[in-house]
Amino acid sequence: MAREKIISGEEIVEEPVQTPIESDDENRHIWNLRPRTLDEYIGQANVVENLHIAITAAKNRQEPLEHVLLHGAPGLGKTTLAHIIASEMGASIIATSGPALEKPKDVMGILSSLEVGDVLFIDEIHRLSRVIEEFLYSAMEDFQVDFVLDKGAYAKTIKVPLKRFTLVGATTRAGMLSAPLRDRFGIFVHMDYYSTDELQRIVRRSAGLLKVKTDADGAGEIACRSRGTPRVANRLLRRVRDYAEVEADGVITREIADIALKREMVDQMGLDKLDRAFLRTIIEFYNGGPVGIEALSATLNEETDTLVDMVEPYLLKIGFLNRTPSGRKATRLASEHLGLKPTSNAERPALNFEP
C-alpha cells in the first residue's frame, strides 16, 4: 500500500496514504470525502484521461512518472490528484509546501530520503525562494544535487546522487514560477472550474459517504451555489446536513438546501457576503470602476491576496467582473444580480485610480 510522509518541522512522519494529514475534525471530513483513485475522480475528464495514459505508460516501462505541475484555482482538487498519482503508481508520497522550505538543507534532507519512484509533493510551489528553486534544478533534471560544505577557503562542493523521484507541484499562480523551473516539468495539468452536473455528482457521492439522505433537487441546489469548486460543494453540503438534521427530518431537499444556504448568506449564484461587498464597493463607491485592487483592499479592510485568490477568479469566470490594465470594473450582469442600477460613470474611466 502506498504510504505518505508529512514534513513537520524537522521530522518526517510516515503514514498510510488514506490517513488524514490533520487531526482536526474539519480536515478529517475533507480527507474522507476525497477520491483515492482516478476511477473515483469526478470531473476534469481530459485531465484524468491524460494522467491515466501517462501513469500507465510509466508503469509499463517500470520507471517513475515525469514531474507534474498542477495549476488552477483553490479547491479544484490539486492536492487530491497528487495523492492519487502516488497511489496509482504504488509509491510513497512526501508532502510539504513552498513556504516551509527555507534553506537548501531543508530540501536536502527530504531529497536524500526519497526512494525510487517516490512522489515529492510541494504545495504552493510558486512561493519557493529563488535559492531553493535553483537547488531543485539539478535534482529534477539530473537527479543529483551540488551541496556546499564549509565556508570560505575550506568550502568545497560535493555531488550527491539522488534516486529517481517524481516531483508534483501545485500552484494557483503558475506564472510566478521561474521559466527554468517551469520547463523542468514534463506534465502540465490545468484544472478548470467544474460544471453543475459534475458538482451534483460530487455532492451525491459525498452525501453517501457522510450517510446523509439527499434527493436530486437538493444536491442540484447545493451544486448550483458551489462556485464551480468541489471543496465549496463539500463544505456547503456539511452545513446543509447540519440544518437538515436539526431543523428538518434529516433529508436534504431543494427547499431545505435553499433555507440553509440563505442562512449561510450564499445566494443563487454562489456569491457570499464578501463577494457581494466586493461588487457593491466597485459599483457604489467607485462608480462601477475601474479601480485598483489596493484601493478595494483598503476600502473592504481585506488582504489583497484574499481578494485576488479567493474572490476575483469566480467573479471573472461568471462575467461579473472585468480586470483591465486601468483597474477592476463591475459588469452590467453584476449590477443586475445585486439589484443595483448601473451608474452613469460605469463605462467611463475614473480619475486617480491605481494601476
VMD Tcl script that draws the C-alpha trace (Angstrom):
set ca {
  {0.00 0.00 0.00}
  {1.24 3.47 -0.83}
  {2.38 5.47 2.18}
  {2.67 9.15 2.89}
  {5.33 11.11 4.72}
  {4.39 14.52 6.13}
  {7.08 17.13 6.69}
  {6.55 18.81 10.05}
  {9.48 20.87 11.28}
  {12.49 18.61 11.01}
  {10.55 15.36 11.43}
  {9.33 13.06 8.70}
  {6.35 11.04 9.89}
  {5.32 8.14 7.69}
  {1.61 7.42 7.45}
  {-0.66 5.41 5.13}
  {-2.00 7.48 2.22}
  {-5.56 7.01 3.48}
  {-4.71 8.52 6.89}
  {-5.75 12.18 7.38}
  {-2.81 14.56 7.48}
  {-4.59 16.78 10.01}
  {-6.18 15.79 13.29}
  {-8.94 18.38 13.46}
  {-12.46 17.30 12.58}
  {-12.92 19.62 9.60}
  {-9.83 18.41 7.74}
  {-10.66 14.80 8.59}
  {-14.06 15.21 6.93}
  {-12.45 16.84 3.88}
  {-9.99 13.97 3.62}
  {-12.64 11.29 3.93}
  {-14.56 12.79 1.02}
  {-11.59 12.76 -1.32}
  {-11.40 10.09 -4.05}
  {-8.49 7.66 -3.81}
  {-8.18 6.57 -7.44}
  {-8.61 8.03 -10.91}
  {-11.68 5.84 -11.42}
  {-13.36 7.51 -8.43}
  {-12.43 11.02 -9.56}
  {-15.38 13.04 -10.87}
  {-14.87 15.82 -13.43}
  {-11.76 17.10 -15.20}
  {-12.27 14.34 -17.78}
  {-9.43 15.42 -20.07}
  {-7.02 15.77 -17.15}
  {-7.91 12.34 -15.75}
  {-7.60 10.68 -19.15}
  {-4.18 12.21 -19.84}
  {-2.89 11.29 -16.38}
  {-4.18 7.74 -16.79}
  {-2.25 7.39 -20.05}
  {0.94 8.85 -18.57}
  {0.75 6.70 -15.43}
  {0.01 3.52 -17.38}
  {2.89 4.18 -19.77}
  {5.30 4.84 -16.90}
  {4.23 1.65 -15.09}
  {4.60 -0.39 -18.30}
  {8.15 0.92 -18.68}
  {8.75 0.29 -14.97}
  {10.01 3.82 -14.43}
  {8.86 6.77 -12.30}
  {6.36 9.25 -13.69}
  {7.68 12.52 -15.10}
  {7.46 15.62 -12.92}
  {3.92 17.04 -12.80}
  {2.78 20.66 -12.38}
  {-0.83 21.12 -11.24}
  {-2.22 24.62 -11.52}
  {-5.64 26.14 -11.08}
  {-7.86 27.98 -8.61}
  {-8.03 26.86 -4.95}
  {-10.29 23.92 -4.12}
  {-10.30 22.22 -7.53}
  {-8.52 19.04 -6.43}
  {-4.79 19.60 -6.94}
  {-3.78 18.03 -3.62}
  {-6.20 15.16 -4.22}
  {-4.66 14.46 -7.62}
  {-1.15 14.49 -6.17}
  {-2.12 11.75 -3.69}
  {-3.95 9.83 -6.41}
  {-0.80 9.90 -8.58}
  {1.22 8.37 -5.75}
  {-1.48 5.79 -5.08}
  {-1.79 4.81 -8.75}
  {2.00 4.48 -9.03}
  {2.12 2.43 -5.83}
  {4.63 4.91 -4.40}
  {5.15 6.77 -1.15}
  {4.46 10.50 -1.04}
  {6.21 13.20 0.93}
  {4.06 16.32 1.28}
  {5.38 19.79 2.08}
  {4.82 23.38 0.93}
  {6.82 26.16 -0.65}
  {6.95 28.44 2.43}
  {8.19 25.53 4.61}
  {11.35 25.12 2.53}
  {13.58 28.00 3.59}
  {17.13 26.66 3.23}
  {18.89 24.17 0.92}
  {19.47 21.85 3.87}
  {15.68 21.58 4.31}
  {15.34 20.30 0.74}
  {18.47 18.15 1.01}
  {17.04 16.24 3.95}
  {13.86 15.48 2.02}
  {15.52 14.57 -1.29}
  {18.01 12.22 0.34}
  {15.17 10.28 1.99}
  {13.34 9.59 -1.29}
  {13.33 6.09 -2.73}
  {13.00 5.21 -6.42}
  {9.58 6.29 -7.69}
  {8.62 8.26 -4.57}
  {6.50 11.37 -5.03}
  {7.58 14.69 -3.55}
  {4.52 16.96 -3.39}
  {5.17 20.68 -2.95}
  {2.03 22.74 -2.43}
  {2.17 26.48 -3.18}
  {5.31 25.82 -5.19}
  {5.22 29.38 -6.54}
  {6.27 30.56 -3.05}
  {9.65 28.80 -3.17}
  {12.59 31.15 -2.76}
  {14.91 31.63 -5.72}
  {17.71 29.80 -3.86}
  {15.52 26.72 -3.35}
  {14.34 26.85 -6.97}
  {17.92 26.80 -8.24}
  {18.74 23.98 -5.84}
  {15.94 21.91 -7.41}
  {17.11 22.38 -11.00}
  {19.75 19.65 -10.99}
  {17.66 17.46 -8.67}
  {14.77 17.43 -11.15}
  {16.85 17.11 -14.31}
  {19.98 15.14 -13.37}
  {18.80 13.56 -10.10}
  {21.78 14.88 -8.22}
  {22.48 18.00 -6.19}
  {25.57 20.09 -5.60}
  {25.95 20.53 -1.86}
  {28.43 23.05 -0.45}
  {30.35 22.08 2.68}
  {32.12 24.53 4.96}
  {32.74 28.17 4.09}
  {35.47 30.45 2.80}
  {38.81 28.89 1.91}
  {37.66 25.50 3.17}
  {34.47 25.43 1.11}
  {34.04 22.53 -1.25}
  {31.23 21.20 -3.39}
  {30.19 17.58 -3.46}
  {27.74 15.97 -5.85}
  {25.11 13.95 -4.04}
  {23.31 11.40 -6.24}
  {19.56 11.01 -5.77}
  {17.20 8.18 -6.53}
  {14.86 8.92 -9.38}
  {11.70 10.51 -7.96}
  {8.63 12.39 -9.19}
  {8.10 16.00 -8.16}
  {4.46 17.10 -8.14}
  {3.98 20.83 -7.71}
  {0.67 22.58 -7.06}
  {0.11 26.28 -7.55}
  {-2.64 28.83 -8.03}
  {-0.21 31.13 -9.84}
  {1.78 29.22 -12.43}
  {3.03 32.49 -13.94}
  {5.01 33.23 -10.77}
  {7.24 30.20 -11.32}
  {10.55 30.98 -12.96}
  {10.89 29.73 -16.54}
  {13.79 27.32 -15.74}
  {11.77 25.60 -13.01}
  {8.57 25.52 -15.04}
  {10.36 24.00 -18.05}
  {11.63 21.08 -15.97}
  {8.11 19.71 -15.50}
  {7.19 17.10 -18.10}
  {3.42 17.08 -17.47}
  {1.34 20.26 -17.16}
  {-2.16 19.92 -15.72}
  {-4.52 22.90 -15.80}
  {-7.60 22.43 -13.65}
  {-10.72 24.38 -14.56}
  {-13.95 25.01 -12.69}
  {-16.47 22.15 -12.57}
  {-19.85 22.09 -14.27}
  {-23.06 21.98 -12.24}
  {-23.71 18.37 -13.34}
  {-20.23 17.30 -12.16}
  {-20.71 19.07 -8.84}
  {-24.10 17.43 -8.39}
  {-22.45 14.02 -8.81}
  {-19.79 15.03 -6.29}
  {-22.45 16.16 -3.79}
  {-24.35 12.87 -4.21}
  {-21.15 10.88 -3.69}
  {-20.15 12.92 -0.64}
  {-23.65 12.63 0.81}
  {-23.36 8.87 0.55}
  {-20.02 8.89 2.39}
  {-21.50 11.14 5.09}
  {-24.57 8.89 5.31}
  {-26.97 11.77 4.72}
  {-30.07 11.40 2.55}
  {-30.47 13.86 -0.32}
  {-32.63 13.91 -3.42}
  {-31.53 15.06 -6.87}
  {-33.05 18.53 -6.45}
  {-31.36 19.06 -3.10}
  {-27.97 18.02 -4.49}
  {-28.57 20.22 -7.54}
  {-29.34 23.25 -5.38}
  {-26.07 22.83 -3.49}
  {-24.16 22.28 -6.75}
  {-25.55 25.47 -8.30}
  {-24.20 27.53 -5.41}
  {-20.79 25.88 -5.14}
  {-18.83 28.32 -7.33}
  {-17.70 25.50 -9.62}
  {-15.49 24.18 -6.80}
  {-15.69 20.73 -5.14}
  {-14.22 22.00 -1.87}
  {-17.01 24.58 -1.61}
  {-19.62 21.96 -2.57}
  {-18.50 19.64 0.24}
  {-18.37 22.50 2.74}
  {-21.90 23.63 1.85}
  {-23.13 20.04 1.96}
  {-21.97 19.70 5.55}
  {-23.67 22.96 6.54}
  {-26.92 21.92 4.85}
  {-26.65 18.50 6.51}
  {-26.41 20.20 9.92}
  {-29.54 22.24 9.23}
  {-31.45 19.23 7.89}
  {-30.61 17.17 10.97}
  {-31.55 19.90 13.47}
  {-34.46 21.71 11.82}
  {-35.90 19.07 9.47}
  {-36.15 15.28 9.16}
  {-32.53 14.84 8.05}
  {-33.31 14.63 4.33}
  {-31.80 17.30 2.07}
  {-34.39 18.62 -0.39}
  {-34.25 21.73 -2.56}
  {-36.32 23.67 -0.03}
  {-34.11 22.62 2.90}
  {-30.95 23.40 0.91}
  {-32.30 26.83 -0.07}
  {-33.16 27.77 3.52}
  {-29.84 26.50 4.90}
  {-27.75 28.27 2.27}
  {-29.62 31.53 2.76}
  {-28.70 31.31 6.42}
  {-25.08 30.92 5.29}
  {-25.57 34.07 3.15}
  {-24.84 32.18 -0.07}
  {-27.08 33.36 -2.91}
  {-28.31 31.55 -6.04}
  {-25.09 32.28 -7.95}
  {-22.88 31.09 -5.11}
  {-21.80 34.58 -4.06}
  {-21.14 35.05 -0.36}
  {-21.06 38.19 1.77}
  {-17.53 39.16 0.72}
  {-18.26 38.67 -2.99}
  {-21.28 40.93 -2.82}
  {-19.43 43.54 -0.76}
  {-16.62 43.48 -3.34}
  {-19.02 44.16 -6.21}
  {-21.07 46.74 -4.29}
  {-17.91 48.64 -3.43}
  {-16.92 48.89 -7.08}
  {-20.43 49.91 -8.18}
  {-21.42 52.26 -5.36}
  {-18.09 53.68 -4.14}
  {-16.17 53.80 -7.41}
  {-18.94 54.35 -9.96}
  {-18.54 50.87 -11.43}
  {-14.77 51.20 -11.86}
  {-12.09 50.99 -12.94}
  {-10.46 50.87 -9.51}
  {-7.17 49.43 -8.32}
  {-7.05 46.32 -6.17}
  {-5.16 48.16 -3.43}
  {-7.95 50.71 -3.13}
  {-10.53 47.91 -2.93}
  {-8.45 46.14 -0.29}
  {-8.28 49.29 1.84}
  {-12.00 50.01 1.45}
  {-13.06 46.48 2.34}
  {-10.37 46.06 5.01}
  {-9.32 42.76 3.42}
  {-5.91 41.49 2.33}
  {-5.11 41.97 -1.33}
  {-4.19 38.29 -1.74}
  {-7.59 37.29 -0.35}
  {-9.38 39.33 -2.99}
  {-7.12 38.20 -5.84}
  {-7.07 34.49 -4.97}
  {-10.50 33.88 -3.42}
  {-12.90 36.48 -4.77}
  {-11.86 37.59 -8.24}
  {-11.40 34.25 -10.09}
  {-15.03 33.17 -9.78}
  {-16.41 36.67 -10.48}
  {-14.30 36.79 -13.64}
  {-15.48 33.31 -14.61}
  {-19.19 34.19 -14.43}
  {-18.76 37.57 -16.11}
  {-19.47 39.80 -13.11}
  {-16.03 41.43 -13.18}
  {-13.61 42.79 -15.78}
  {-9.93 43.13 -14.94}
  {-8.38 45.81 -17.14}
  {-4.95 47.49 -17.19}
  {-6.53 50.50 -15.50}
  {-8.26 48.53 -12.73}
  {-11.30 46.40 -11.88}
  {-14.74 47.09 -13.38}
  {-18.08 45.59 -12.42}
  {-20.21 44.48 -15.37}
  {-23.88 45.11 -16.01}
  {-24.57 41.47 -15.07}
  {-23.20 42.17 -11.60}
  {-25.42 45.22 -11.18}
  {-28.49 43.29 -12.29}
  {-27.72 40.39 -9.95}
  {-27.38 42.73 -6.96}
  {-30.47 44.69 -7.95}
  {-28.46 47.87 -8.42}
  {-28.81 50.37 -11.20}
  {-25.58 50.73 -13.19}
  {-24.09 54.17 -12.59}
  {-23.72 56.64 -15.40}
  {-19.96 56.58 -14.90}
  {-19.66 52.80 -15.09}
  {-18.24 52.88 -18.61}
  {-16.08 56.00 -18.12}
  {-12.55 55.64 -16.70}
  {-12.28 57.14 -13.25}
  {-9.54 59.57 -12.34}
  {-6.82 58.98 -9.76}
  {-7.08 55.22 -9.96}
  {-4.32 52.80 -9.06}
  {-2.78 50.58 -11.71}
}
mol new
graphics top color blue
foreach p $ca { graphics top sphere $p radius 0.5 }
foreach p [lrange $ca 0 end-1] q [lrange $ca 1 end] { graphics top cylinder $p $q radius 0.2 }
display resetview
